[in-house]
Amino acid sequence: MRRRNKLAVLACLAVAIAPGTWLRTYVPPPDFSAPLLVTPLSDPQEITGQVTLLGSWKLTSENAHFGGYSAMVVLNENRLLIGSDRGRILEMPLPETANPDTQVQFSFFPGTDGGPKSYADLEALEFDEGRQRIWAAFEQNGSIARFAYNAPKATLRTAKVAAMEDWPANGGPETIMRLDDGRFIVVAESSDYDSRLALMFSGDPVEGDEAIAFRFKPPAGYSPVDGTVLPDGSVLILVRKVLWGVPPQFATGLVLADPTEIAEGEEWSGELIAEIAGPDLEENFEGIAAIEQVDGSFDLYLIADDNLSAFQETLMLRLNWAPESKPNSKKARAEPEGTENAPS
């Protein structure tokens, strides 16, 4: 009798754990149609330095593509393209113009389509508006991808960069910046030193152009996570440090640096112009984009990576920065010669 009972129990257990049985928990298919919600927040005042907070928002969505954002660039007509470390992209308008009818596009980054993380760990974006090209840096496998914006996926090109093969797998290319002359700067997130591995390419890294190696030294305790190029050729680098606790929190900084000071084999650094921290702004900001204003100032948009965690949120900030010495504005360069002395 006991033997029959034992066999019955074993049979039930086998049925319960067998794949494809009716006892398996139902997993609904991913929802790729849910909308994006952009909710304004009360403006916290935990910012020091040369920037002013103009707005803050919380982004939420049940869309399976949503979350984990680590990179951002400005597209045509001031729309934002945002990339995630799961190989997903989100295109949306500036948050202050968002409404329930806003045109938002969720999708996979071309060529990733939900594949292994090593091929989907997108950490940085760069955009060439003139040629409508987008570059992306992938942290875990040390590659750079390029595709034509709003063109078929067949236009995608990807190159493994030999000079990045020895970079940390979980601290590799985190920042990519394209200068006006076509050179690229790529910076690693972490290293065994207080400065970070970095490369300056003579041209497009996807085309195999040569690079010189140097090191970027962030402010003490910080790591570089994104960057954006300004009209005068200087760059703003977004840096972040972990404030260990339960749960961990983050502080964010902005570093202004001059690429003309880069020298092969040397350390490169800049000036910390602002720090963002405090109980309302402790999120993991990893993406930055800059939009030049008519008065020569810049609106800076920051987005936080929620790491798909219940303890973190996807926040977006709009800051304004008025440089003490005005960068050589694209708007000013576009004015005809002689207009500066013309009578009003």
C-alpha positions in Angstrom: 0.0 0.0 0.0 2.8 2.4 0.9 4.6 1.5 -2.4 1.5 2.4 -4.4 1.1 5.7 -2.5 4.7 6.6 -3.1 4.4 5.8 -6.8 1.3 8.0 -7.0 3.1 10.9 -5.4 6.1 10.5 -7.7 3.8 10.4 -10.7 2.0 13.6 -9.6 5.3 15.3 -9.1 6.6 14.3 -12.5 3.5 15.7 -14.1 3.8 19.0 -12.2 7.4 19.6 -13.3 7.2 18.3 -16.8 7.5 21.0 -19.5 4.4 21.9 -21.3 1.9 20.6 -18.8 -1.3 22.4 -17.7 0.2 23.1 -14.3 2.7 25.6 -15.6 2.1 29.3 -14.7 0.6 31.2 -17.6 3.0 33.9 -18.9 1.1 36.5 -21.0 2.8 37.6 -24.3 4.7 40.9 -24.1 2.7 44.1 -24.6 4.2 46.3 -27.3 1.2 48.6 -27.6 1.0 50.3 -24.2 1.4 54.1 -24.3 4.0 56.2 -22.6 2.8 58.4 -19.6 4.8 61.6 -18.9 3.9 63.0 -15.4 5.2 66.4 -14.3 6.7 66.4 -10.8 7.1 69.2 -8.2 10.5 70.8 -8.8 13.1 69.7 -6.2 15.8 72.2 -5.3 18.8 69.9 -4.8 21.0 71.3 -7.5 24.2 73.3 -7.0 26.4 74.9 -9.6 25.8 76.7 -12.9 22.5 75.1 -13.9 18.9 76.0 -13.2 16.1 73.4 -13.0 13.3 74.1 -15.4 11.3 70.9 -15.1 11.1 67.3 -13.9 9.0 64.4 -15.0 8.3 60.7 -14.2 8.0 58.4 -17.2 6.0 55.2 -16.9 4.6 52.6 -19.3 3.4 49.0 -19.3 5.1 48.6 -22.8 7.5 45.7 -22.8 10.1 47.9 -24.5 10.1 50.4 -21.6 12.8 51.0 -19.1 16.6 50.7 -18.6 17.4 53.9 -20.4 21.1 54.7 -20.6 21.6 57.1 -23.7 19.9 60.0 -25.4 20.3 62.3 -28.4 18.2 65.1 -29.9 16.7 64.3 -33.3 15.1 66.6 -35.9 12.5 69.1 -34.7 13.7 68.6 -31.1 12.5 65.1 -30.7 14.5 62.8 -28.4 15.8 59.3 -29.3 16.5 57.3 -26.1 18.3 54.0 -25.9 18.2 51.3 -23.3 20.7 48.7 -22.1 18.3 46.0 -23.3 18.7 47.1 -26.9 15.4 49.0 -27.1 14.8 52.6 -28.3 12.1 55.2 -27.5 11.4 58.2 -29.7 9.4 61.0 -28.0 9.0 64.7 -28.0 10.5 67.0 -25.4 8.8 66.2 -22.1 7.4 69.7 -21.6 5.4 69.3 -24.9 4.1 65.8 -24.2 0.4 65.1 -23.9 -1.9 62.0 -24.2 -1.9 62.3 -28.0 1.9 62.6 -28.2 3.5 60.6 -31.0 5.7 58.1 -29.3 7.6 55.1 -30.9 8.9 52.1 -29.0 11.0 49.5 -30.8 14.1 47.3 -30.7 17.4 48.9 -31.7 18.1 47.7 -35.3 19.8 44.3 -35.2 19.2 43.4 -31.6 15.5 42.2 -31.6 15.7 40.9 -28.0 18.9 38.9 -28.5 21.6 38.2 -25.9 22.5 41.0 -23.6 26.1 41.0 -24.9 24.6 42.2 -28.2 21.9 44.5 -26.7 23.8 46.3 -23.9 23.4 49.7 -25.6 25.0 52.4 -23.4 25.6 55.5 -25.6 24.2 57.1 -28.7 25.4 59.8 -31.1 23.6 61.5 -34.0 24.8 63.3 -37.2 21.8 65.4 -38.2 23.3 66.4 -41.5 23.8 62.8 -42.7 20.9 61.3 -40.6 23.2 58.7 -39.1 23.1 57.2 -35.6 25.9 55.5 -33.7 25.5 53.3 -30.7 28.1 51.9 -28.3 27.6 48.4 -26.8 29.3 47.9 -23.4 29.6 44.2 -23.0 31.0 43.2 -26.4 33.0 46.4 -27.1 31.3 47.2 -30.5 30.1 50.3 -32.3 27.0 50.1 -34.5 25.8 52.7 -37.1 22.6 52.9 -39.0 20.7 55.4 -41.1 17.8 57.0 -39.1 14.4 56.2 -40.5 15.9 53.7 -43.0 15.6 49.9 -43.3 17.5 47.7 -40.9 19.7 46.5 -43.8 21.6 49.8 -43.5 23.0 48.7 -40.1 26.8 48.3 -39.8 28.5 47.0 -36.7 32.3 46.8 -35.9 34.1 45.2 -33.0 36.8 47.7 -32.0 40.1 45.9 -31.3 41.3 48.6 -29.0 38.4 48.0 -26.7 38.7 44.2 -26.5 40.5 44.4 -23.1 38.0 46.9 -21.6 35.9 45.7 -18.7 32.9 43.6 -19.9 30.6 45.4 -17.4 32.4 48.8 -17.6 33.2 49.2 -21.2 32.2 51.9 -23.7 29.7 54.1 -21.9 30.1 57.4 -23.6 30.4 58.2 -27.4 30.8 61.8 -28.8 31.2 62.9 -32.4 33.1 66.1 -32.9 32.2 68.5 -35.7 35.3 67.5 -37.7 34.2 63.8 -37.7 36.4 62.5 -34.9 34.9 60.3 -32.2 35.6 60.1 -28.5 34.7 56.9 -26.7 35.1 56.6 -22.9 34.8 53.5 -20.6 32.6 53.5 -17.6 35.0 51.9 -15.1 38.6 50.7 -14.6 41.0 49.7 -11.9 42.3 53.2 -11.7 40.8 56.6 -10.8 40.9 57.5 -14.5 39.0 55.8 -17.3 40.2 54.2 -20.5 39.4 56.3 -23.5 40.0 56.5 -27.3 39.9 59.3 -29.8 39.2 58.1 -33.4 40.5 60.0 -36.4 37.1 59.3 -38.0 34.3 56.8 -37.9 35.1 53.8 -35.7 32.7 51.6 -37.7 35.0 52.2 -40.7 38.0 51.0 -38.8 39.6 54.5 -38.5 42.7 54.7 -36.3 42.5 55.8 -32.7 44.8 57.2 -30.0 44.5 56.0 -26.4 44.3 58.3 -23.4 42.5 58.3 -20.0 39.6 60.5 -18.8 39.8 61.5 -15.1 36.4 62.3 -13.7 35.9 64.1 -10.4 36.6 61.9 -7.3 34.1 59.1 -6.8 32.3 59.7 -10.1 32.2 57.6 -13.3 31.4 58.9 -16.8 28.0 57.7 -18.2 27.2 59.9 -21.2 28.3 63.0 -23.0 27.2 65.6 -25.6 29.2 67.9 -27.9 28.6 71.7 -27.8 28.8 74.1 -30.8 32.3 75.4 -29.9 33.7 71.8 -29.8 33.8 71.5 -26.0 31.8 68.7 -24.4 29.6 68.2 -21.4 30.2 64.8 -19.8 27.5 63.3 -17.5 29.1 61.7 -14.5 27.5 59.6 -11.7 28.5 58.1 -8.4 26.8 55.5 -6.2 25.8 56.4 -2.6 25.8 53.0 -1.0 22.8 52.2 1.2 19.6 50.2 1.2 18.5 50.8 -1.5 21.6 52.4 -3.2 21.2 56.0 -4.3 23.1 58.1 -6.8 24.6 61.6 -7.2 25.0 63.2 -10.6 27.5 65.8 -12.0 28.2 67.7 -15.2 31.8 68.1 -16.4 32.8 70.6 -19.0 35.9 69.5 -20.9 37.9 70.6 -24.0 38.8 67.9 -26.5 41.7 70.0 -27.8 43.5 69.1 -24.6 43.5 65.4 -25.3 47.0 63.9 -25.8 47.9 60.3 -26.5 48.8 58.4 -23.3 47.9 61.3 -21.1 45.1 62.1 -18.6 42.2 64.4 -19.7 39.8 66.1 -17.3 37.5 69.0 -17.1 35.6 71.3 -14.7 32.7 70.1 -12.6 30.1 72.8 -13.3 27.1 71.3 -11.4 26.1 68.6 -9.0 22.7 67.0 -8.7 21.8 65.0 -5.5 19.3 64.9 -2.7 16.1 63.0 -1.6 14.2 63.8 -4.8 17.0 63.4 -7.3 18.9 60.3 -6.2 18.1 58.4 -9.4 20.6 56.8 -11.8 20.9 59.5 -14.5 22.7 58.0 -17.5 21.7 60.0 -20.6 22.2 63.6 -21.5 21.2 65.8 -24.5 21.7 69.5 -25.1 19.6 72.0 -27.1 21.0 75.4 -27.8 18.7 78.4 -27.0 18.4 81.7 -28.8 20.2 83.5 -25.9 23.2 81.2 -26.1 22.3 79.1 -23.1 21.5 75.4 -23.3 18.6 73.3 -22.2 20.0 70.0 -20.9 17.8 67.0 -20.7 18.8 64.1 -18.4 17.2 60.7 -18.2 17.5 58.1 -15.5 18.0 54.3 -15.9 15.6 52.5 -13.6 17.5 49.2 -14.0 14.0 47.6 -14.2 14.0 47.8 -10.4 11.1 48.3 -8.1 13.3 50.7 -6.1 14.2 53.0 -9.0 12.3 55.3 -11.4 12.6 56.7 -14.9 12.9 60.4 -14.3 13.7 63.1 -16.8 15.1 66.5 -16.0 15.3 69.7 -18.0 18.1 72.0 -16.8 19.3 75.3 -18.2 23.0 76.2 -18.4 24.2 79.6 -19.3 28.0 79.3 -19.9 30.1 82.0 -18.4 31.9 82.3 -21.7 29.5 81.7 -24.5 30.3 78.8 -26.8 30.7 79.7 -30.5 27.0 79.3 -31.3 25.8 77.5 -34.4 23.2 80.2 -34.7 25.9 82.9 -34.6 28.0 81.1 -37.2 25.1 80.9 -39.5 24.6 84.7 -39.6 25.9 86.6 -42.7 29.2 88.4 -42.3 28.9 92.1 -41.3 25.5 91.8 -39.6 27.0 92.3 -36.2 27.6 96.0 -37.0 24.5 96.6 -39.1 22.2 99.4 -37.8 19.1 98.2 -36.1 
